[in-house]
Amino acid sequence: MTQIEYSLGQEVGLAGIANEIDAEALYDKCLALAHNMWWSWQPEVNSLFRDIDPIRWRQLDHNPIALLREFTPERLAIRAGEMVLHSRVNYAFRRLQEYLECKNTWAQNNAGVLGGKPVAYFSAEFGLHESLPVYSGGLGVLSGDHVKSASGLGVPLVGIGLYYSHGYFKQHLSADGYQREEYYETKVEDLPLEPAVQTDGTPLMVSIDTRNGRLLAKVWKVQVGRVRLFLLDCNVEGNRPEDRELTSRLYGGDERTRIRQELVIGVGGVKALRALGINPGVYHLNEGHSAFAPLEVMRERMADDGLSFEDAMRETAESTIFTTHTPVPAGHDRFDAAIIEEHLGPLRDSLGISAEHLMGLGRVNTQDHSESFCMTVIGLKMSRSANAVSQLHGHISRRMWKNLWPSRDERNIPIGHITNGVHIESWLAWQMQQLYDRHFPASWKNQMGEPDVWQNIHSVDPGELWETHNALKNLLLSFVRRRISRQCRRRGESDEIVEAARNLLSPNILTIGFGRRFATYKRANLLFKDLDRICRLLDSTERPIQIIYAGKAHPKDEPGKRFIQEIANLRLDSRFAGRVAFVEDYDINVCRHLIQGVDVWLNNPRRPLEASGTSGQKTVLNGGLNCSILDGWWAEAYDGANGFAIGKGTSHTDDRLTDKRDAEYLYQTLEERIIPIFYDRDRDGLPGKWIKMMMNSISTLAWRFSSHRMVMDYTRQAYVPAAGGLSCEMKVFD
């Protein structure tokens, strides 16, 4: 070999090593991005992963870890070269590091007391993104948005929940429109999970004693921006076979399954925090599912500090916040004395109280031995402060639980309210964000909870806003057509039906969206109370409407399933063909498409059973208008110029009359307000009055109903006082 040949070979070898190092570094940076859920609310990082392989990205439910597992570092480097991704990866990685290292946050300046005493936020489900299926609906999505905003604001917070290996069910409709549930096991290796480790570096396992043996749970960690989320998982060796399945499904099983899940999240969650070396200053119980947690905190205080039961209860309550989410009686878990003793007996022994004393903590009337143990009641009794999730829900909650304080006037029942909000960056369409970036101040994303920022929408050219909205509407309709076509093919329907699905819906028609849980009180079928009347609206030659439905009924909710069947089967009626669509398997992805593209978001629950609702808040961000019963958040949001109200904010004592009356109000609102305003066009083809309402909706509602505002309210009103030991009126029970 000549000297020249040797030198050339050496250069090629070094270049190969360098390329291999570059490929490994690129792959590692992509993995780091994928393992922090921060990516899920960053459009640029979303598009980065999508551009690696758009088809697989969609097929894998937008899961970056599952996508990267299909690539070697070398193949990824080749793909990155083809798509010119290197600089985008480096930029995204730098942004993530800067985000994690930033010290100048809102919380640093407004909640310094939490620095060494973080908030422990307990919730039965967390809806962060469709690729992490440990949520079912509204409660989970709210929890996910809460965690994301805590991260954005820099609020020291850790989340505690359960890892559901089968998640919530996948929904498919049979040929006759009946909901079928299927469960699939999620591959842990495809999720952004890593084992949580104790202070000594060993994997964490918690143990919970019951009268019939121990329950074991391992703990997974999910990084959500600056926030750590810990999920307990009972599928471990040492548990009995039935207990290994305990956390496999969300809201599955019987009463026994439910109390064991709640024991794991509450008692197990507190044990996990201690083993991790985390000493919370605040315990936030998001709904009653985690209301056993204060009992374990009390046990620790009694064992560690020698406190009496009464002193431990008082001091634990000082640092506990409880949020109630439902005015529906069936939404409050209740257990009889035998099942409570079976599962909490060992903990009760440690607390040194009788079985009757323990039952009394969960009863409104402590002396009523026939009353069952209610998780909401113990949550109220064991907390310093309690809140509902909208102003109206606060009134309803004080009325529901007034018997806990029989000597007090209803107005003085100590249950306040903090109205729910949504995480703007998660639900705002990229196209709308681009519009805001052009017209809002450069720092608008750091001021999303301030009303002045959103007034800039009035400076946007109406044509530009309308064009952006229509682009999103077209994306929605394309998505719906694809999904409906796929549903038809799966059911083996004729080529004619599949072809009709491809031509379903029109971008020029007023489009109404309805997406939520199909509980009967939400009245998904209200619009079809008078078929002849709705047919005239759908079939109008000059001013037609079209409606897109999506939603799941609980597997045991047969009336809810019948509602789905009723609406889904409208496709078989020629009067509704092409104008009414039902999209299967409602999840965060389907919701995102709907709320970003509809003209009108419909919500017609039976008042006052909607505690808050947040889907309509997501619609606001993207220019859609709300048409809703004056219930939940809409009761305090509607001002006459920022959307549409159904009815007068009252309900009849007879539900049948309420439904009949509300259906009439809904038809009138459509016929006399929504349809005329939408189709009233100027000489440029723009619906001027409609666009003005869009601007009013965005400017008056986007800041008020953001989760940043919500978390700031929790921090100021609840977290800081609890962590700082500031005095407040304790909820003394009569």
Residue pairs with C-beta under 8 A, 6 or more apart in sequence:
1 9
19 77
20 73
20 74
22 77
23 73
23 74
23 76
23 77
24 73
26 73
26 76
26 77
26 80
26 86
26 89
27 68
27 71
27 73
27 76
27 77
29 89
29 90
29 93
30 49
30 64
30 68
30 76
30 89
31 65
31 68
32 93
32 96
33 39
33 45
33 48
33 49
33 64
33 89
33 92
33 93
33 96
34 49
34 64
34 65
34 68
34 192
35 65
35 192
35 194
35 223
36 96
36 192
36 223
36 224
36 225
37 128
37 129
37 132
37 148
37 192
37 222
37 223
37 224
37 225
38 45
38 96
38 99
38 151
38 223
38 224
38 225
39 45
39 46
39 49
39 64
39 92
39 96
40 46
40 128
40 129
40 131
40 426
41 148
41 423
41 425
41 426
42 92
42 95
42 425
43 430
43 433
44 88
44 91
44 92
45 92
46 62
47 430
48 85
48 88
48 89
48 92
49 57
49 62
49 64
49 67
50 57
50 62
51 83
51 85
52 67
52 68
52 71
52 76
52 79
52 80
52 83
52 85
53 67
53 70
53 79
56 67
56 70
57 67
60 66
60 67
60 131
61 130
61 131
61 589
62 129
62 130
62 131
62 589
63 131
63 190
64 131
65 131
65 189
65 190
65 191
65 192
66 131
66 187
66 190
68 76
69 189
69 190
71 79
79 85
80 86
80 89
99 225
99 226
100 225
100 226
102 154
105 153
105 154
106 153
106 154
106 155
106 712
107 114
107 153
107 154
107 155
107 156
107 715
108 154
110 712
110 715
110 716
110 720
111 155
111 156
111 715
111 716
111 719
111 720
113 281
113 720
113 723
113 724
114 155
114 156
114 281
114 282
114 715
114 719
114 720
114 723
115 156
116 281
117 156
117 279
117 280
117 281
117 282
117 723
118 156
118 157
118 158
118 278
118 280
118 281
118 282
119 150
119 155
119 156
119 157
119 158
119 280
119 281
119 282
119 283
119 284
119 719
119 723
120 157
120 158
120 160
120 269
120 270
120 273
120 278
120 280
120 282
120 283
120 284
121 143
121 146
121 147
121 150
121 157
121 158
121 159
121 160
121 284
121 286
122 159
122 160
122 161
122 265
122 266
122 269
122 283
122 284
122 285
122 286
122 289
122 290
122 293
123 139
123 140
123 143
123 146
123 159
123 160
123 161
123 286
123 287
123 289
123 290
124 139
124 140
124 161
124 162
124 250
124 261
124 262
124 265
124 287
124 289
124 290
125 134
125 135
125 136
125 139
125 140
125 143
125 161
125 162
125 164
125 250
126 132
126 134
126 135
126 140
126 143
126 144
126 147
126 159
126 161
126 229
126 231
127 134
127 135
127 137
127 140
127 141
127 142
127 143
127 144
127 145
127 588
128 135
128 144
128 147
128 148
128 222
128 224
128 229
129 144
129 588
130 587
130 588
130 589
131 191
132 191
132 192
132 222
133 164
133 167
133 168
133 186
133 587
134 140
134 161
134 162
134 163
134 164
134 167
134 231
134 250
135 141
135 143
135 144
135 167
135 168
135 250
135 588
136 168
136 250
136 251
136 517
136 552
137 516
137 517
137 552
138 516
138 517
138 613
138 614
138 615
139 286
139 287
139 325
141 588
141 591
141 614
142 286
142 420
142 614
142 707
143 159
143 161
143 286
144 423
144 426
145 421
145 422
145 423
145 426
145 614
145 707
146 286
146 707
146 710
146 711
147 157
147 159
147 224
147 227
147 229
148 224
148 225
148 227
148 423
148 425
148 426
148 707
149 155
149 421
149 423
149 706
149 707
149 708
149 710
149 711
150 157
150 226
150 227
150 711
151 157
151 224
151 225
151 226
151 227
152 225
152 425
152 708
153 708
153 711
153 712
153 715
154 226
155 711
155 715
155 719
157 227
158 227
158 228
158 229
158 230
158 273
158 278
158 280
159 224
159 227
159 228
159 229
159 230
160 229
160 230
160 232
160 265
160 269
160 272
160 273
160 290
161 229
161 230
161 231
161 232
161 265
162 231
162 232
162 233
162 247
162 250
162 261
162 264
162 265
163 193
163 220
163 231
163 232
163 233
163 247
164 247
164 248
164 249
164 250
165 185
165 186
165 188
165 233
165 235
165 247
165 248
166 183
166 184
166 185
166 186
166 248
166 249
167 183
167 184
167 186
167 249
167 250
168 249
168 250
168 251
168 552
169 181
169 182
169 183
169 249
169 552
169 555
170 181
170 182
170 183
170 184
170 585
171 179
171 180
171 181
171 552
171 584
171 585
171 586
172 179
172 180
172 182
172 487
172 490
172 584
172 585
173 179
173 180
173 487
173 491
173 564
173 565
173 568
173 582
173 584
174 180
174 491
175 491
175 492
175 493
176 565
176 569
177 564
177 565
177 566
177 568
177 569
178 561
178 564
178 565
179 552
179 553
179 561
179 564
179 565
181 555
183 248
183 249
185 248
188 220
192 222
192 223
193 220
193 221
193 222
193 231
194 220
194 221
195 203
195 204
195 218
195 219
195 220
195 221
196 203
196 204
196 219
196 220
196 221
196 230
196 272
196 276
197 203
197 204
198 204
198 275
198 276
198 277
199 275
199 276
199 277
203 218
204 218
204 219
204 272
204 275
204 276
205 216
205 217
205 218
205 219
205 236
206 216
206 217
206 219
206 232
206 268
206 271
206 272
206 275
207 214
207 215
207 216
207 271
208 214
208 215
208 216
208 217
208 263
208 264
208 267
208 268
208 271
209 215
209 346
209 347
210 260
210 263
210 342
210 343
210 344
210 345
210 346
211 341
211 342
211 343
211 345
211 346
212 342
213 240
214 238
215 234
215 239
215 243
215 246
215 260
215 263
215 264
215 268
216 234
216 236
216 238
216 239
216 243
217 232
217 233
217 234
217 236
217 247
217 264
217 268
217 272
218 232
218 233
218 236
219 230
219 231
219 232
219 233
219 272
219 276
220 230
220 231
220 232
220 233
221 228
221 229
221 230
221 231
222 228
222 229
222 230
222 231
223 229
230 269
230 272
230 273
230 276
232 247
232 264
232 265
232 268
232 269
232 272
233 247
234 243
234 244
234 245
234 246
234 247
234 264
235 244
235 245
235 247
235 248
236 244
239 246
243 260
246 257
246 260
246 261
246 264
247 261
247 264
251 554
252 555
253 261
255 335
255 339
256 339
258 333
259 333
259 335
259 339
259 340
259 343
260 343
261 289
262 289
262 290
262 291
262 292
262 333
262 375
263 292
263 343
263 344
265 289
265 290
265 293
266 289
266 290
266 291
266 292
266 293
266 295
266 296
267 292
267 293
267 295
267 296
267 347
269 290
269 293
270 293
270 296
270 297
270 300
271 296
273 279
273 280
274 300
280 319
281 319
281 722
281 723
282 319
282 320
282 321
282 718
282 719
282 722
282 723
283 293
283 294
283 297
283 316
283 319
283 320
283 321
284 320
284 321
284 323
284 714
284 718
284 719
285 291
285 293
285 294
285 320
285 321
285 322
285 323
285 379
285 383
286 323
286 325
287 323
287 324
287 325
287 326
287 379
288 324
288 332
288 333
288 374
288 375
288 376
288 378
288 379
289 333
289 375
291 322
291 375
291 376
291 378
291 379
291 382
292 344
292 347
292 378
294 313
294 316
294 317
294 320
294 378
294 382
294 383
295 344
295 347
295 351
295 382
296 347
297 316
297 320
298 309
298 312
298 313
298 316
298 351
299 312
299 347
299 350
299 351
301 307
301 312
301 315
301 316
302 308
302 309
302 312
302 350
302 351
302 352
303 350
305 312
307 315
309 351
309 352
309 353
313 382
314 730
316 382
317 381
317 382
317 383
317 384
317 730
317 731
318 384
318 722
318 725
318 730
319 384
319 722
319 723
320 382
320 383
320 384
320 722
321 383
321 384
321 385
321 386
321 387
321 714
321 718
321 719
321 722
322 379
322 380
322 382
322 383
322 385
322 386
322 387
323 386
323 387
323 388
323 389
323 418
324 376
324 379
324 380
324 386
324 387
324 388
324 389
324 397
324 415
325 331
325 389
325 611
325 612
326 332
326 611
327 393
327 396
327 397
327 400
327 608
327 609
327 611
328 519
328 521
328 609
332 374
332 375
332 376
333 374
333 375
333 376
334 372
334 373
334 374
334 375
335 362
335 372
335 373
335 375
336 372
336 373
337 355
337 359
337 372
337 373
340 355
340 358
340 359
340 362
340 373
341 348
341 355
341 358
344 358
345 355
348 354
348 355
348 358
351 358
356 369
359 369
359 373
360 366
360 367
361 373
361 377
361 378
361 381
361 382
362 372
362 373
362 374
362 375
362 377
362 378
363 371
363 372
363 373
363 374
363 377
364 371
364 374
364 377
364 401
364 403
364 404
365 371
365 403
376 401
377 401
377 404
379 386
380 386
380 401
380 404
380 415
380 731
381 404
381 731
381 733
383 731
384 718
384 721
384 722
384 728
384 730
384 731
385 414
385 416
385 717
385 718
385 721
385 722
385 728
385 731
386 414
386 415
386 416
386 731
387 394
387 415
387 416
387 417
387 418
387 718
388 394
388 396
388 397
388 415
388 416
388 417
388 611
389 417
389 418
389 419
389 420
389 611
389 612
390 417
390 419
390 420
390 611
390 612
390 632
390 633
390 635
390 636
391 417
391 419
391 635
391 636
392 608
392 631
392 632
392 635
392 636
393 417
393 608
393 611
393 612
393 632
394 415
394 416
394 417
395 608
396 608
396 611
397 415
397 417
398 410
398 411
398 413
398 415
399 410
401 413
401 415
402 408
402 410
402 413
404 413
404 733
404 734
405 412
405 413
405 414
405 731
405 733
405 734
406 734
407 734
408 734
414 729
414 731
416 717
418 710
418 713
418 714
418 717
418 718
419 612
419 633
419 636
419 704
419 705
419 710
420 612
420 613
420 614
420 617
420 633
420 705
420 707
420 710
421 614
421 617
421 704
421 705
421 706
421 707
421 708
421 709
421 710
422 614
422 617
422 618
422 621
422 705
422 706
422 707
423 706
423 707
423 708
424 448
424 621
424 702
424 706
424 707
424 708
425 445
427 592
427 595
427 596
427 618
427 621
427 622
428 436
428 621
428 622
429 472
429 596
429 621
429 622
431 468
431 471
431 472
432 468
432 472
432 596
432 621
432 622
432 623
435 460
435 464
435 465
435 468
436 444
436 456
436 457
437 444
439 456
439 457
439 459
439 460
440 453
440 456
441 447
441 453
441 456
444 453
444 456
447 453
448 702
448 703
448 706
448 708
449 703
449 706
449 708
449 709
449 712
450 703
451 699
451 703
451 704
453 703
454 698
454 699
454 700
454 702
454 703
455 699
457 465
457 695
457 698
457 699
458 695
458 699
460 695
462 686
462 688
462 691
462 692
463 684
463 686
465 623
465 691
465 694
465 695
466 686
466 687
466 691
468 623
469 599
469 622
469 623
469 624
469 694
470 507
472 596
472 597
472 622
472 623
473 507
473 511
473 597
473 598
473 599
474 507
474 597
475 593
475 596
475 597
476 511
476 548
476 593
476 594
476 596
476 597
476 598
477 504
477 505
477 506
477 507
477 511
477 597
479 593
479 597
480 504
480 505
480 548
480 581
480 583
480 593
481 501
481 502
481 503
481 504
481 505
483 583
483 584
483 590
484 501
484 504
484 581
484 583
485 498
485 501
485 502
487 501
487 584
488 497
488 498
488 501
489 498
500 577
500 578
503 578
504 578
504 581
505 511
505 546
505 548
505 578
505 579
505 581
506 546
509 544
509 545
509 546
510 543
510 544
510 545
510 546
510 599
510 600
510 674
510 675
510 678
510 679
511 545
511 546
511 547
511 548
511 597
511 598
511 599
511 600
512 545
512 546
512 547
512 548
512 598
512 599
512 600
512 601
512 602
512 627
513 547
513 548
513 594
513 595
513 597
513 598
513 600
513 601
513 602
513 619
513 624
514 524
514 547
514 548
514 549
514 550
514 551
514 601
514 602
514 603
515 548
515 549
515 550
515 551
515 586
515 590
515 591
515 594
515 595
515 615
516 522
516 524
516 551
516 586
516 603
516 613
516 615
517 551
517 552
517 553
517 554
517 560
518 524
518 551
518 552
518 553
518 557
518 560
518 561
518 563
518 564
519 553
519 554
519 557
519 560
520 557
520 559
520 560
520 563
521 605
521 606
521 609
521 610
522 603
522 604
522 605
522 606
522 610
523 604
523 605
523 606
523 659
523 662
524 549
524 551
524 563
524 564
524 567
525 563
525 566
525 567
526 604
526 659
526 662
526 663
526 666
527 534
527 547
527 602
527 604
527 663
527 666
528 534
528 566
528 567
528 570
529 659
529 660
529 663
530 663
530 667
531 575
533 667
534 667
535 575
535 576
537 544
537 545
537 667
537 670
537 671
537 675
538 544
538 545
538 546
538 547
538 575
538 576
538 579
538 580
539 575
539 579
542 679
543 675
543 676
543 678
543 679
544 579
545 579
545 670
545 675
546 578
546 579
546 580
546 581
547 579
547 580
547 581
547 602
548 581
548 582
548 583
548 594
548 598
549 567
549 568
549 580
549 581
549 582
549 583
550 582
550 583
550 584
550 586
550 590
550 591
550 594
551 564
551 586
552 585
552 586
553 560
553 561
553 563
553 564
554 560
564 582
567 580
567 582
568 582
570 576
570 580
571 577
571 580
571 581
571 582
583 590
583 594
591 615
591 618
595 601
595 615
595 618
595 619
595 622
595 624
596 622
596 624
597 622
597 624
598 619
598 624
599 624
599 625
599 678
600 624
600 625
600 626
600 627
600 644
600 674
601 615
601 616
601 619
601 624
601 625
601 626
601 627
601 628
602 627
602 628
603 610
603 613
603 615
603 616
603 626
603 627
603 628
603 629
603 631
603 632
603 634
604 628
604 629
604 646
604 662
604 666
605 613
605 629
605 631
605 632
606 629
606 651
606 655
606 658
606 659
606 662
607 629
607 630
607 631
607 647
607 649
607 650
607 651
607 658
608 631
608 651
609 631
610 629
610 631
610 632
611 632
612 632
612 633
613 628
613 631
613 632
613 633
613 634
614 633
614 705
616 626
616 628
616 633
616 634
617 633
617 701
617 705
619 625
619 626
620 626
620 697
620 698
620 701
620 702
620 705
621 698
621 702
623 694
623 697
623 698
624 694
625 642
625 643
625 644
625 690
625 693
625 694
625 697
626 634
626 637
626 638
626 643
626 644
626 697
627 643
627 644
627 645
627 646
627 666
627 669
627 670
627 674
628 634
628 638
628 643
628 644
628 645
628 646
629 645
629 646
629 647
629 662
630 638
630 645
630 646
630 647
630 648
630 649
633 705
634 643
634 645
635 649
637 643
637 700
637 701
637 704
637 705
638 645
639 696
639 700
641 692
641 693
641 696
642 693
642 696
642 697
642 700
642 701
643 693
643 697
644 669
644 673
644 674
645 669
646 662
646 665
646 666
646 669
647 661
647 662
647 665
648 665
651 658
652 658
652 661
677 687
677 689
677 690
677 693
678 687
678 690
679 687
680 687
680 688
680 689
680 690
681 687
682 688
703 709
720 726
721 728
